[in-house]
Amino acid sequence: MLERLERLAQTHELEGKRIVVTGCGYKPVQKIFTDIVTGEPSQDSINLNGAEAKLNIGSATAGVLYRAGATVHMVSSSKNKLEDITREFGKIRGGKLEFSALDLMDEKEVREFVQSLPKDKSIYWVQSVGLGAGSYKLKDDNPYLSLEEIPIELIKKETEAVLVPTHLMMKEFLPIFRKQKETRVALISSMSAVRGYSLGGTHCAAKAAISRYANASMIGLYKNNIFVTDIRPGAIDTGMYDFETVQTAAKSVSKEYDGNWLNCLTLAPPTSVGQAIKFVFTTPAHIPSINLVAKGQFPHEGS
């Protein structure tokens, strides 16, 4: 099930780093998408008692960084999911795995978590958060809605779901980061932050908010050797697109750009985001932002 992770060379590039990765989870497989060149399934998955589950961006990124020798500390609100992911990742070689279940919207819990982290290694941070945590339930997990369909509560919840936990974590991490010789931070937003479409009244706005937060952070913190990168994935095979409702909406979005999704949906594997973050964390340069889309997905970078 972890073929793509196992094919990655086990390295020691991130040995000596403790990397906190938030938003680690998975969803049951309901549809198989394939790479347009290789024909391979585009999901990264784990086996749960004989059933296959798609890893999300947070958990797949954790796997990539683990393979690179890091001590990876996974964070989610679900202890059961963290235990499942840790058990499956433990079947392949890597650095070290740790996890904590906590509510990223709870200021006290976040503070206690950050303060409890061992200081024996430099701490890096990957923030991957969104509505997937369950703060607001979308029908069929479909964020692509016309203006008439967008409830006020969704606007409040989606913006809150990305900005509040990110700022809470940032505030608590900063005293630690400022004492380190160097810190790398990856804040995951979305290509929806920079490419607009008619069904993106809420989704694009929320992703743009976290993208601008990342930009403010990188400008404000680089003089302290805290190097922040805005990671902007396009559509990724996390299970979000398994519903026909979401597929139909995504094809409508693609049509506005005369895109290639009209006949088939092309999705990138979550580990591709992890590989981008591994590069960001290991290159001598500071990479301010990375845009990435699946092969065959419309590559428009701005609205």
Secondary structure, DSSP 8 states (H G I E B T S, - for coil): --HHHHHS----TTTTEEEEE----EEE-----B-TTT--B---EEEETTEEEEE-HHHHHHHHHHHTT-EEEEEES-HHHHHHHHHHHTTS--SEEEEEE--TT-HHHHHHHHHHS--SSEEEEEE--SGGGTTS--GGG---B-GGG--HHHHHHHHHHHHHHHHHHHHHHHHHHTTSS-EEEEEE--GGGTS--TTBTTHHHHHHHHHHHHHHHHHHHGGGTEEEEEEEE-SB-SSGGGSHHHHHHHHHHHHHTT-TTTT----B-HHHHHHHHHHHHHSSS---EEEE--TTS------
